[in-house]
Amino acid sequence: MRKSTILAAIFLTLVLPASTCMIAHAQSEVLPWGVERVRAHCLWDNNMDMTVDKGANAGQGINIAIIDTGIYYWEDNWGEKHYHEDLADNVKGATAFRKVNDYAQEEDPLPDYRADGHGTHCTGIIGAVDNLIGVIGTAPRVNLYSLQMKTWDYLELVAAIDWSVDNGMNVISISFHWENDYPAVREACENAYENGLLLVAASGNDNDPVAYPAAYDYVVAVGAVYEDDTRWERSNYGSELEFVAPGVDVNSTVLNNGYGLLTGTSMACPHVSATAALIWNSKIDPWYDDDEDDEWSNTEVREKLNNMTLDLGSSGKDNYYGWGLINAWATNQRPLGDINIDYVVNILDITIASTAFGSYPGHPNWDPRADINIDNIINILDLDIIAQNFGQEDP
């Protein structure tokens, strides 16, 4: 690939923000709207005190590889790397890949080189830690692995995917796209999927058909929506689109221990990657244990994600919203309707939902735990879910 083509790939085919990056430094910790919208916080902060509950599922033990522009760090006088203070506790590894002749070699990573901290931003959406500063990620105790592509040649992506297979990753999060269908990339994605990894990728920011690698059957393609659940107008579309997730003015980690707002399907993709990790860290749901091995597989996680979305757009799966808005809350209730996470659906759950009945965000009685289908209103649909599962206990 020529140098000019590489630069174009970096600045044009990456999933770019639609607005400038508003950088600030941390004061007190905030809950980003995207994490709140998919209701991930109901799982690990069920009492709503902005602290991960003791023993809660926050993605711990699940490995996510973020293939992107790297992650912010600085080195001290002894050469020790110090990662962004809101990510450091969860970063378990970082490496990079550079094309040399006809292959990509593994190298030491450079600090995130995009001025907006693209890779750092995506990493924070997935797993910014609960530490009283900055933001909280969708899965705030997940294991993060940063895989940096240095020249954006497709062979570097192949190498990063192969590395993920060899190093025990559960999920690969890919927040970039290009128009070309590279057979080597397709084969690497297929190999990773067949080896049990779940690959999640941004659909693209061109208001065009879903781009690669998201367009492959072995990859979950993700589009972006506004805070009111309407499609972001530049989000790519098509039959390959599987989900949408928050992607406009998303607050997350950036360079120099800062925080900023970015927009694009790049920001939507990590919400889905992290939600998959939350499912993977939960006890297997017998309804989805297709191979009856008492463990989650990538296909079983994908199936549960599909079945628990908030349907948007045309009824059922469509080209602009896929199956709908990702739902991190319903996918992790044990059993469904257990909104206070005591592992049984009982009168306590009915009481919470009844007290909040008719409420919506901003209403004085609003309680997001009772909004099981995450349609932003607590109504008979939510009570019906609880009623249908009343008396059920976590098997």
Buried (B, 14 or more C-beta within 10 A) or exposed (E): EEEEEBEEBBEEBBBBBBEEBEBEEBEEBBBBBBBBBBBBBBBBBBEEEBBBBEEBBBBBEBBBBBBBBBBBBEEEEEEEBEBBBBBBBBBEBBBBBBBEEEEBBBEEBEBBBBEBBBBBBBBBBBBBBBBEBBBBBBBBBBBBBBBBBBBBBBBBBBBBBBBBBEEEBBBBBBBBBBEEEBEEBBBBBBBBBEEEBBBBBBBBBBEBBBBBBBBBEBBBBBBBBBBEBBBBEBBBBBEBBBBBBBBBBBBBBBBEBBBBBBBBBBBBBBBBBBBBBBBBBBEBBEEBBEEEEEEBBBBBBBBBBBEBBBBBBEEEBBBBBBBBBBBBBBBBBBBBBBBBBBBBBBEEBBEBBBEBBEBBEEEEEBBBBBBBBBBBBBBEEBBEBBBEBBEBEBE
